[in-house]
Amino acid sequence: MLVPQKLKKGDTIRVISPSRSLGIISAELRWIADARLNELGFKLSFSKHAEEMDDFRSSSVASRVKDIHDAFRDPSVTAILTAIGGFNSNQLLPYLDYDLIRKNPKILCGYSDITALQNAIYAKTGLVTYGGLHYSSFGEKLHFDYSLEYFKKCLMDSAPFDVLSSHEWSNDAWYKDQDNRHLKPNEGYVVFNEGEAEGTIIGGNLGTFNLLQGTPFFPSLHGSILFLEDDAASDPAMFDRDLQSLIQVPEFAEVRGMVIGRFEEKSQMTPNLLEQIVRTKKELKKIPVIVNADFGHTEPKITFPVGGTAKIVAGKNGSSIRIIEH
């Protein structure tokens, strides 16, 4: 495990677009993000091709690969934030210089489609990467405190930390209407299978993670705790199918536990349906499973280390998630 240097005031963060282009993000949202990151004491720089945009609202493989290499190579850059998610970061994996990345370890943080990039880099280099906020996430005007708290805990401090459930959550289009928010009470963690486990955090967005199956970029599941989530494009049947696909990977027998992030409302996933999906899979019966965690495509969200270490306790009288090494 290779843990990158933590962020501190005065450090430079490079914004890159390995999936969709920075160009799709509104000027208002960028202004808020820039101001918030500057207020935290960080300097910002943007990759050369960050705003390049093609018919897929992305850019060429060559442009995106160059921007990743430039960010890791630049000694003035401490951390790399992805602009936003998308659909195609897995296109880049055969073209990355993993030796360059290994020799210049840095924070890489984002979520959703960035799952492919994060897990591939960890698999090929041992570098811990981070499932968490995009640059665009920092443009959320209101109700950002929880997300920011866990960004700081994971990327600015080396101490172990407990992941407590948020008090409220939302799945509104905040990026379209910053002042018209719809918050809901959070019921907290729900346990489907009891138990305790400690292991290496692997995963992120399930549909994207599964794209790595059968490739040289799929990380080892040995001794892992899977952190899994999916977006509105995944309804209960699709999530069931995608989870089954992951379970059928031979090394899945080495998985020690599972944490599932909160689903988007449009996915039509219900607690009852999710419980049926989990409980009908015999391979999950012997491992602790906690659901309704604060990560995925709803707000707020934690930042967690892909390749780091976590301990989970799933019990009738209380559950906990502790990030140990990050």
MIBADREN-942906 format. One record per residue (C-alpha): residue number from 0; x, y, z. Coordinates in pm, 1 decimal. Layout:
<nodes>
+-----+----------+----------+----------+
: seq :     east :    north :       up :
+-----+----------+----------+----------+
: NUM :        X :        Y :        Z :
...
+-----+----------+----------+----------+
</nodes>
This chain:
<nodes>
+-----+----------+----------+----------+
: seq :     east :    north :       up :
+-----+----------+----------+----------+
:   0 :      0.0 :      0.0 :      0.0 :
:   1 :    134.6 :    338.4 :   -108.0 :
:   2 :    -31.1 :    629.2 :     74.5 :
:   3 :      7.6 :    973.9 :    -84.2 :
:   4 :    101.6 :   1288.3 :    104.6 :
:   5 :   -189.6 :   1459.3 :    281.2 :
:   6 :   -316.7 :   1800.3 :    176.2 :
:   7 :   -223.1 :   2110.9 :    373.4 :
:   8 :   -283.4 :   2482.0 :    332.7 :
:   9 :    -81.2 :   2629.4 :     50.3 :
:  10 :    -86.0 :   2309.7 :   -157.8 :
:  11 :   -188.8 :   2308.1 :   -522.7 :
:  12 :   -479.8 :   2097.5 :   -646.1 :
:  13 :   -492.1 :   2011.2 :  -1016.5 :
:  14 :   -836.1 :   1971.0 :  -1174.2 :
:  15 :   -851.2 :   1718.9 :  -1459.5 :
:  16 :  -1131.2 :   1580.8 :  -1680.4 :
:  17 :  -1064.0 :   1207.7 :  -1731.2 :
:  18 :  -1430.3 :   1145.4 :  -1809.7 :
:  19 :  -1674.1 :   1425.1 :  -1895.4 :
:  20 :  -1543.1 :   1771.8 :  -1970.2 :
:  21 :  -1508.7 :   2057.8 :  -1724.1 :
:  22 :  -1685.4 :   2256.5 :  -1996.4 :
:  23 :  -2026.3 :   2119.9 :  -1894.2 :
:  24 :  -2000.8 :   2277.4 :  -1547.8 :
:  25 :  -2171.3 :   2614.6 :  -1505.6 :
:  26 :  -1983.8 :   2936.3 :  -1431.9 :
:  27 :  -2179.4 :   2983.1 :  -1107.5 :
:  28 :  -2089.3 :   2638.8 :   -981.1 :
:  29 :  -1721.7 :   2691.1 :  -1069.3 :
:  30 :  -1716.6 :   3023.7 :   -890.3 :
:  31 :  -1848.5 :   2863.3 :   -571.2 :
:  32 :  -1605.2 :   2571.3 :   -600.1 :
:  33 :  -1305.6 :   2799.1 :   -658.0 :
:  34 :  -1399.2 :   3024.1 :   -367.0 :
:  35 :  -1450.4 :   2732.1 :   -129.7 :
:  36 :  -1122.2 :   2561.6 :   -218.9 :
:  37 :   -933.7 :   2891.1 :   -197.0 :
:  38 :  -1090.2 :   2954.6 :    143.3 :
:  39 :   -952.2 :   2618.8 :    257.4 :
:  40 :   -607.7 :   2751.5 :    167.1 :
:  41 :   -553.3 :   2561.4 :   -157.2 :
:  42 :   -424.1 :   2687.9 :   -489.1 :
:  43 :   -596.6 :   2562.1 :   -801.5 :
:  44 :   -462.9 :   2476.8 :  -1143.4 :
:  45 :   -649.7 :   2325.8 :  -1437.5 :
:  46 :   -520.8 :   2072.6 :  -1686.7 :
:  47 :   -454.1 :   2189.3 :  -2041.4 :
:  48 :   -738.5 :   1988.9 :  -2194.7 :
:  49 :   -988.3 :   2009.0 :  -1905.5 :
:  50 :  -1244.4 :   2204.9 :  -2109.0 :
:  51 :  -1195.0 :   2023.1 :  -2438.3 :
:  52 :  -1523.8 :   1869.0 :  -2551.6 :
:  53 :  -1623.1 :   1626.8 :  -2826.2 :
:  54 :  -1953.6 :   1470.4 :  -2935.8 :
:  55 :  -1954.7 :   1260.3 :  -2618.0 :
:  56 :  -1905.1 :   1565.3 :  -2392.8 :
:  57 :  -1557.9 :   1432.5 :  -2320.3 :
:  58 :  -1225.6 :   1462.4 :  -2503.8 :
:  59 :   -976.8 :   1240.6 :  -2684.4 :
:  60 :   -797.0 :    958.5 :  -2508.0 :
:  61 :   -466.0 :   1127.7 :  -2586.7 :
:  62 :   -575.1 :   1456.8 :  -2426.7 :
:  63 :   -704.1 :   1292.8 :  -2111.8 :
:  64 :   -400.5 :   1067.4 :  -2070.1 :
:  65 :   -163.5 :   1361.2 :  -2116.9 :
:  66 :   -346.7 :   1562.8 :  -1852.0 :
:  67 :   -323.7 :   1274.1 :  -1602.5 :
:  68 :     47.4 :   1227.4 :  -1670.6 :
:  69 :    114.6 :   1600.1 :  -1646.5 :
:  70 :    -66.3 :   1619.1 :  -1312.1 :
:  71 :    131.3 :   1330.6 :  -1158.9 :
:  72 :    457.7 :   1455.6 :  -1308.3 :
:  73 :    424.3 :   1816.4 :  -1189.2 :
:  74 :    612.0 :   1855.0 :   -857.3 :
:  75 :    400.5 :   2157.8 :   -762.5 :
:  76 :     80.5 :   1948.1 :   -753.8 :
:  77 :    -13.9 :   1769.2 :   -430.5 :
:  78 :   -362.9 :   1643.6 :   -516.2 :
:  79 :   -572.7 :   1578.4 :   -825.1 :
:  80 :   -948.8 :   1634.5 :   -833.2 :
:  81 :  -1160.8 :   1507.4 :  -1118.5 :
:  82 :  -1393.7 :   1768.0 :  -1264.5 :
:  83 :  -1696.6 :   1538.5 :  -1279.6 :
:  84 :  -1789.0 :   1179.0 :  -1366.5 :
:  85 :  -1919.5 :   1041.0 :  -1694.4 :
:  86 :  -1889.8 :    715.3 :  -1883.5 :
:  87 :  -1548.9 :    652.2 :  -2036.3 :
:  88 :  -1251.4 :    675.8 :  -1802.5 :
:  89 :  -1189.2 :    304.3 :  -1862.9 :
:  90 :  -1074.7 :    399.5 :  -2216.0 :
:  91 :   -758.8 :    542.7 :  -2061.0 :
:  92 :   -637.8 :    241.3 :  -1865.8 :
:  93 :   -415.4 :     71.9 :  -2130.1 :
:  94 :   -238.6 :    400.4 :  -2204.8 :
:  95 :   -143.8 :    517.7 :  -1856.7 :
:  96 :    218.7 :    517.3 :  -1743.5 :
:  97 :    179.3 :    331.8 :  -1415.3 :
:  98 :    551.0 :    358.5 :  -1336.5 :
:  99 :    520.8 :    737.1 :  -1357.8 :
: 100 :    221.4 :    730.3 :  -1124.4 :
: 101 :    394.1 :    497.2 :   -878.2 :
: 102 :    703.7 :    716.7 :   -865.4 :
: 103 :    496.7 :   1032.5 :   -810.7 :
: 104 :    227.7 :    928.1 :   -562.0 :
: 105 :    -48.6 :   1187.3 :   -522.5 :
: 106 :   -405.5 :   1210.2 :   -403.9 :
: 107 :   -657.6 :   1131.6 :   -677.9 :
: 108 :  -1017.8 :   1196.6 :   -572.7 :
: 109 :  -1355.0 :   1164.0 :   -746.9 :
: 110 :  -1644.3 :    919.9 :   -776.4 :
: 111 :  -1886.9 :    752.2 :  -1017.0 :
: 112 :  -1708.5 :    679.4 :  -1348.7 :
: 113 :  -1376.7 :    761.3 :  -1180.5 :
: 114 :  -1413.4 :    423.6 :  -1003.6 :
: 115 :  -1244.5 :    258.4 :  -1303.8 :
: 116 :   -944.3 :    488.2 :  -1283.8 :
: 117 :   -911.5 :    462.1 :   -905.5 :
: 118 :   -923.4 :     84.2 :   -881.5 :
: 119 :   -699.1 :     33.7 :  -1184.0 :
: 120 :   -433.2 :    266.2 :  -1044.2 :
: 121 :   -449.3 :     89.3 :   -708.7 :
: 122 :   -430.2 :   -252.2 :   -877.3 :
: 123 :   -130.5 :   -157.4 :  -1094.2 :
: 124 :     68.4 :     57.8 :   -848.6 :
: 125 :    -54.5 :     -0.3 :   -493.1 :
: 126 :   -131.6 :    372.1 :   -467.2 :
: 127 :   -428.5 :    448.5 :   -244.6 :
: 128 :   -686.0 :    657.6 :   -433.4 :
: 129 :  -1000.1 :    822.0 :   -299.0 :
: 130 :  -1369.3 :    778.4 :   -366.8 :
: 131 :  -1517.2 :   1115.5 :   -285.3 :
: 132 :  -1577.7 :   1467.3 :   -401.5 :
: 133 :  -1526.7 :   1593.1 :   -754.1 :
: 134 :  -1416.6 :   1950.9 :   -816.4 :
: 135 :  -1778.2 :   2012.5 :   -919.7 :
: 136 :  -1898.5 :   1884.1 :   -581.1 :
: 137 :  -1739.1 :   2188.1 :   -418.1 :
: 138 :  -1987.6 :   2400.8 :   -610.4 :
: 139 :  -2274.0 :   2285.4 :   -385.1 :
: 140 :  -2375.6 :   2610.9 :   -218.2 :
: 141 :  -2579.4 :   2477.9 :     76.0 :
: 142 :  -2570.4 :   2173.9 :    307.4 :
: 143 :  -2209.5 :   2091.4 :    223.6 :
: 144 :  -2071.5 :   2070.5 :    579.6 :
: 145 :  -2085.1 :   1691.3 :    617.3 :
: 146 :  -1918.8 :   1625.5 :    281.1 :
: 147 :  -1645.9 :   1878.1 :    356.8 :
: 148 :  -1588.5 :   1734.7 :    704.3 :
: 149 :  -1511.6 :   1388.8 :    567.2 :
: 150 :  -1303.0 :   1526.3 :    281.6 :
: 151 :  -1084.5 :   1689.8 :    547.8 :
: 152 :  -1077.0 :   1381.1 :    770.5 :
: 153 :   -963.2 :   1159.2 :    483.6 :
: 154 :   -734.7 :   1387.4 :    282.5 :
: 155 :   -599.2 :   1640.6 :    533.3 :
: 156 :   -548.9 :   1423.5 :    842.4 :
: 157 :   -378.0 :   1087.0 :    892.6 :
: 158 :   -568.1 :    980.7 :   1204.0 :
: 159 :   -823.2 :    698.9 :   1190.1 :
: 160 :  -1181.5 :    822.0 :   1190.6 :
: 161 :  -1531.5 :    691.4 :   1245.0 :
: 162 :  -1788.6 :    742.7 :    971.6 :
: 163 :  -2107.2 :    863.8 :   1136.4 :
: 164 :  -2430.9 :    882.2 :    940.5 :
: 165 :  -2547.8 :   1222.4 :    823.3 :
: 166 :  -2860.2 :   1366.0 :    986.2 :
: 167 :  -3023.2 :   1454.1 :    653.2 :
: 168 :  -2976.5 :   1370.3 :    287.1 :
: 169 :  -3098.1 :   1484.2 :    -51.8 :
: 170 :  -3124.0 :   1367.7 :   -409.1 :
: 171 :  -3229.4 :   1697.4 :   -560.3 :
: 172 :  -3080.3 :   1869.0 :   -865.8 :
: 173 :  -2888.3 :   2118.2 :   -651.7 :
: 174 :  -2660.5 :   2206.1 :   -943.4 :
: 175 :  -2961.5 :   2345.7 :  -1130.6 :
: 176 :  -3125.6 :   2529.8 :   -841.3 :
: 177 :  -2887.0 :   2598.2 :   -554.1 :
: 178 :  -3144.1 :   2759.6 :   -323.1 :
: 179 :  -3434.5 :   2518.2 :   -368.0 :
: 180 :  -3323.8 :   2212.9 :   -172.3 :
: 181 :  -3525.1 :   1914.5 :    -48.7 :
: 182 :  -3372.9 :   1740.8 :    253.9 :
: 183 :  -3494.1 :   1418.8 :    413.1 :
: 184 :  -3420.2 :   1262.1 :    752.3 :
: 185 :  -3155.0 :    992.8 :    740.3 :
: 186 :  -3244.6 :    670.4 :    920.1 :
: 187 :  -2877.5 :    575.3 :    946.6 :
: 188 :  -2709.9 :    242.7 :    884.6 :
: 189 :  -2921.4 :    -64.0 :    821.6 :
: 190 :  -2779.7 :   -411.1 :    885.9 :
: 191 :  -2872.0 :   -703.8 :    662.8 :
: 192 :  -2603.2 :   -943.6 :    785.7 :
: 193 :  -2442.5 :   -914.3 :   1127.8 :
: 194 :  -2073.6 :   -951.4 :   1200.5 :
: 195 :  -1738.8 :   -773.4 :   1216.1 :
: 196 :  -1466.4 :   -741.0 :    955.8 :
: 197 :  -1146.3 :   -554.7 :    886.4 :
: 198 :   -992.4 :   -532.6 :    542.0 :
: 199 :   -886.0 :   -336.8 :    237.2 :
: 200 :  -1146.2 :   -104.8 :     88.0 :
: 201 :  -1215.9 :   -183.4 :   -277.3 :
: 202 :  -1491.9 :    -68.1 :   -510.1 :
: 203 :  -1702.5 :    240.5 :   -572.5 :
: 204 :  -1966.3 :    257.2 :   -843.4 :
: 205 :  -2072.0 :   -104.4 :   -905.9 :
: 206 :  -2154.3 :    -75.0 :  -1276.6 :
: 207 :  -1820.9 :     93.9 :  -1343.8 :
: 208 :  -1624.3 :   -138.9 :  -1116.3 :
: 209 :  -1758.9 :   -440.0 :  -1304.4 :
: 210 :  -1609.9 :   -302.7 :  -1628.0 :
: 211 :  -1271.2 :   -405.8 :  -1487.8 :
: 212 :  -1360.3 :   -774.2 :  -1454.5 :
: 213 :  -1135.9 :   -996.3 :  -1665.7 :
: 214 :   -888.2 :   -715.3 :  -1735.5 :
: 215 :   -538.6 :   -654.1 :  -1594.0 :
: 216 :   -686.8 :   -356.7 :  -1408.0 :
: 217 :   -916.6 :   -545.6 :  -1170.8 :
: 218 :   -788.0 :   -522.3 :   -811.1 :
: 219 :   -746.8 :   -817.4 :   -582.5 :
: 220 :  -1050.1 :   -892.2 :   -365.7 :
: 221 :   -842.4 :  -1086.3 :   -114.1 :
: 222 :   -913.6 :   -960.1 :    235.6 :
: 223 :  -1134.0 :   -679.5 :    106.5 :
: 224 :  -1431.3 :   -485.4 :    230.9 :
: 225 :  -1637.3 :   -379.5 :    -69.2 :
: 226 :  -1780.6 :    -28.6 :    -76.9 :
: 227 :  -2045.8 :    -35.8 :   -350.7 :
: 228 :  -2302.8 :    210.8 :   -485.0 :
: 229 :  -2491.3 :    278.2 :   -806.0 :
: 230 :  -2674.2 :    561.4 :   -975.1 :
: 231 :  -3023.5 :    622.6 :  -1110.9 :
: 232 :  -2947.4 :    424.0 :  -1426.4 :
: 233 :  -2939.7 :    108.7 :  -1214.3 :
: 234 :  -3283.4 :    -14.2 :  -1111.5 :
: 235 :  -3326.2 :   -303.5 :   -863.3 :
: 236 :  -3308.7 :   -571.4 :  -1134.3 :
: 237 :  -2993.0 :   -426.7 :  -1283.1 :
: 238 :  -2826.3 :   -383.8 :   -944.6 :
: 239 :  -2916.3 :   -744.0 :   -861.9 :
: 240 :  -2761.3 :   -861.3 :  -1189.3 :
: 241 :  -2447.6 :   -649.3 :  -1148.7 :
: 242 :  -2396.3 :   -760.9 :   -789.1 :
: 243 :  -2437.0 :  -1124.3 :   -895.6 :
: 244 :  -2173.4 :  -1071.6 :  -1163.4 :
: 245 :  -1926.5 :   -947.7 :   -903.2 :
: 246 :  -2011.2 :  -1234.5 :   -670.0 :
: 247 :  -1924.2 :  -1481.6 :   -947.9 :
: 248 :  -1566.7 :  -1355.7 :   -966.9 :
: 249 :  -1368.0 :  -1650.6 :   -822.3 :
: 250 :  -1183.6 :  -1436.2 :   -569.6 :
: 251 :  -1509.9 :  -1307.2 :   -422.2 :
: 252 :  -1479.8 :  -1586.3 :   -165.4 :
: 253 :  -1199.0 :  -1377.2 :    -10.4 :
: 254 :  -1425.3 :  -1073.4 :     51.4 :
: 255 :  -1469.3 :  -1002.8 :    424.1 :
: 256 :  -1752.2 :   -750.8 :    429.9 :
: 257 :  -1969.9 :   -514.9 :    229.5 :
: 258 :  -2096.0 :   -159.1 :    268.7 :
: 259 :  -2361.0 :    -34.7 :     24.2 :
: 260 :  -2412.8 :    335.9 :    -37.5 :
: 261 :  -2748.6 :    509.2 :    -52.2 :
: 262 :  -2945.8 :    477.1 :   -377.6 :
: 263 :  -3088.4 :    757.7 :   -585.7 :
: 264 :  -3465.9 :    794.5 :   -576.0 :
: 265 :  -3502.7 :    738.5 :   -950.3 :
: 266 :  -3346.1 :    393.9 :   -916.1 :
: 267 :  -3673.5 :    276.8 :   -751.3 :
: 268 :  -3471.3 :     73.4 :   -502.9 :
: 269 :  -3657.7 :     15.9 :   -174.8 :
: 270 :  -3523.3 :   -122.7 :    154.8 :
: 271 :  -3733.7 :   -434.5 :    104.0 :
: 272 :  -3605.8 :   -497.5 :   -248.4 :
: 273 :  -3244.3 :   -440.8 :   -146.5 :
: 274 :  -3283.7 :   -676.5 :    147.2 :
: 275 :  -3423.8 :   -942.9 :    -84.8 :
: 276 :  -3129.8 :   -897.0 :   -321.5 :
: 277 :  -2876.7 :   -938.4 :    -40.5 :
: 278 :  -3046.9 :  -1216.5 :    152.8 :
: 279 :  -3106.3 :  -1438.3 :   -151.0 :
: 280 :  -2733.1 :  -1455.0 :   -230.7 :
: 281 :  -2576.0 :  -1741.1 :    -38.7 :
: 282 :  -2227.6 :  -1598.9 :    -90.2 :
: 283 :  -2316.8 :  -1300.0 :    129.0 :
: 284 :  -2455.1 :  -1494.3 :    423.4 :
: 285 :  -2119.8 :  -1526.7 :    600.2 :
: 286 :  -2008.1 :  -1164.6 :    573.7 :
: 287 :  -2138.2 :   -849.4 :    745.3 :
: 288 :  -2343.0 :   -623.0 :    519.4 :
: 289 :  -2426.2 :   -262.9 :    607.7 :
: 290 :  -2643.2 :    -50.4 :    376.8 :
: 291 :  -2755.3 :    313.2 :    353.4 :
: 292 :  -2407.5 :    458.6 :    391.8 :
: 293 :  -2330.5 :    817.5 :    290.7 :
: 294 :  -2158.8 :    767.0 :    -41.9 :
: 295 :  -2274.6 :    741.6 :   -400.2 :
: 296 :  -2487.1 :    977.3 :   -609.2 :
: 297 :  -2685.2 :   1141.4 :   -329.4 :
: 298 :  -2576.7 :   1418.7 :    -93.6 :
: 299 :  -2393.5 :   1437.3 :    137.2 :
: 300 :  -2108.7 :   1194.8 :     84.6 :
: 301 :  -1796.2 :   1078.1 :    261.7 :
: 302 :  -1451.2 :   1045.5 :    109.5 :
: 303 :  -1300.6 :    697.1 :    151.4 :
: 304 :   -966.0 :    540.9 :     53.8 :
: 305 :   -963.0 :    279.4 :   -222.0 :
: 306 :   -679.2 :     56.3 :   -104.2 :
: 307 :   -700.2 :    185.3 :    252.3 :
: 308 :   -817.1 :    -13.5 :    552.9 :
: 309 :  -1153.7 :    -14.0 :    726.6 :
: 310 :  -1319.1 :   -198.8 :   1012.7 :
: 311 :  -1695.1 :   -249.8 :   1009.4 :
: 312 :  -1921.2 :   -370.6 :   1288.4 :
: 313 :  -2272.9 :   -471.9 :   1189.2 :
: 314 :  -2490.7 :   -548.6 :   1489.2 :
: 315 :  -2850.6 :   -540.7 :   1603.4 :
: 316 :  -2771.7 :   -287.3 :   1871.5 :
: 317 :  -2545.9 :    -64.9 :   1666.5 :
: 318 :  -2318.3 :    -48.6 :   1366.2 :
: 319 :  -1998.4 :    135.1 :   1290.2 :
: 320 :  -1758.4 :    203.7 :   1006.1 :
: 321 :  -1405.3 :    307.7 :   1096.6 :
: 322 :  -1146.4 :    413.6 :    842.6 :
: 323 :   -810.1 :    306.5 :    982.7 :
: 324 :   -545.1 :    358.1 :    714.5 :
: 325 :   -599.6 :    622.8 :    450.9 :
+-----+----------+----------+----------+
</nodes>
